[in-house]
Amino acid sequence: MEFAILAVFIIGYLAIAFEHNIHVDKAATALLTGVLCWAILVVGANAIPPHLLGDYNALLVLGNKNELALSEFFDHRLLEHLQEIAGILLFLMGAMTIVEIVDAHEGFRIITDRIQSTSKVRLLWVITILTFFLSAALDNLTTAIVMVSLTRKLVADQKTRWFFGGLIVIAANAGGAWSPIGDVTTTMLWIGKQITSASIMKEVFLASLFNLLAPLIVLSFVLKGKVERPNRSEDHALMISASERFTAFALGVGGLLFVPVFKGLTHLPPFMGIMFSLGVVWFATELMHGKKAEAQKSKFSALHALRKIDMPSVLFFLGILLAVAALQEVGHLKTMAIALRDQLGNVYSINIAIGLLSAVIDNVPLVAASMNMYEISAAATGDTWTDSFVQDGTFWHFLAYCAGTGGSILIIGSAAGVAVMGLEKISFIWYLRNISLWALIGYIAGALVFIAEKTLF
């Protein structure tokens, strides 16, 4: 049965990759894949070797291997995964809604009006460098959503905008990897005490920067021409005053920046912070337009923004995360972590492989499996292998880099990629043909910089 789950995942993955060839939306395929993986897991649990099922061993010890015990066990496990998945989806929906509200108020004009260049190369540098540092302050998912919305105001041609979107994915993931709040996996390692905040920023920053700079430098000699700016709706712009535009922008961006602060103050999950910020923006914009005619103010309301967010992308994300959770439950990810340890035996090789795998499988369960497989060493012993696993050891820093940036190689390998894929309707194959090589170049360049830092200096 464990092989049947893997087969369903692979078939679903291929169907997502070739959605334009089979004419089936990726969200439908992802939902079917996720639900079928769990259905096979539950129905065929008795046929799965117990050592693969992790916590299911507790049932065997108690002698409770029966249908009722199985049902209760998998209900509990599914709900545990849904708790994490729901947090990600609510965060995504909240961030999308805030961005739509700012966009409706023409708030991004505050930035776009100051970007005068139409050169593809200069514009790409400005957008990606801004994305890189903003991602470290916010997180890669939120930043990707914001920067795609901003790019729509600067680039009219769809294929050019797709290319910029692909580089935004690379920049957002690179920026998130060196910040304790920039990427879910880095945050996991920070909370798990594998790394400290000051150390990750110091040790991974240069590698993350080269992850972005390497493709940018090469593209500076490849890209030619200028971008065409989209036509601006002046009638819509006239309905918004400069003060209203600035207020919406300040509230939106301030709300997004407040999310990590809220988490630090309350220790509540990030989706609670984004929901608080959405509530503030919603409340303030309602007051702002309260005295206007209904037909006029409806265009700027949060209700209008909620109708515009991309729900198919949210459902696609749900299906993918459910499928990966099933792989985690059946033990495939743990088996993979053991195989990497046994076959490679080198902290650099293991992490590079994990990063490449994170392009196919979500990096969160991969990092979770690694955290469970490779425990934190109590203290330095003089042994190179053991010392790599102390707090702020080489393994953990390189894991943060590789897991955070490896997902850029394929568009569904990271939350930022999935968000951009949904917002801009980028196909899996288009990204593979046009962006994956640049992401791989950046990934390898950053990895080499990290290894050189550790071995030569």
Buried (B, 14 or more C-beta within 10 A) or exposed (E): BBEBBBEBBEBBBEBBBBBEEEEBBBBBBBBBBBBBBBEBBBEBBEEBEBEBBBEBEEBEEEEEBEEEBBEEBBEEBBEEBBEBBBBBBBBBBBBBBBBBBBBBBBBBBBBBEEBEEBBBBBBBBBBBBBBBBBBBBBBBBBBBBBBBBBBBBBBEEEEBBBBBBBBBBBBBBBBBBBBBBBBBBBBBBBEBEBBBEEBBBEBBBBBBBBBBBBBBEBBEEEBEEEBEEBEEEEEEEEBBEEEBBBBBBBBBBEBBBBBBEBBEEEEEBBBBBBBBBBEBBBEBBBEBBEEEEEEEBEBBBBEBBBEBBBBBBBBBBBBBBBBBBBBBBBBBBBBBBEEBBEEBEBBBEBBBBBBBBBBBBBBBBBBBBBBEBBEBBEEEEEEEEBBBBBBBBBBBBBBBBBBBBBBBBBBBBBBBBBBBBBBBEBBBBBBBEBBBEBBBBBBBBBBEBBBEBBEEE
